[in-house]
């Protein structure tokens, strides 16, 4: 009986220790949440995938050269709950994207909003 109790206790302890690992989520520290940037460009790709969806937008830089912006969104499950669909953004569509930029200077960041040509505004907070 004592051995069985030890096994159960050990199994419980291991489960609790493994719980944070099972969450497997990164922090948002890579984004500067105190700043927003805005780009007007063309959707090159909208990736509806786990654990995070991604929006890729091509936009001209100040010198006229094209830049690719990688914009992170939340999971498809959460996006679907607030009305997003895999077809919400299509390649070739003109959009205005507001985002919190990456801290390391890469082009892109974490979505704040996307405005479509018809005036529809998409956010992660829903309508």
Beta strands, then each sheet from edge to edge (+ up, - down):
strand 1: 37-47
strand 2: 54-60
strand 3: 66-72
strand 4: 94-101
strand 5: 108-116
strand 6: 121-122
sheet 1: 6+ 5- 3- 2+ 1- 4+
end
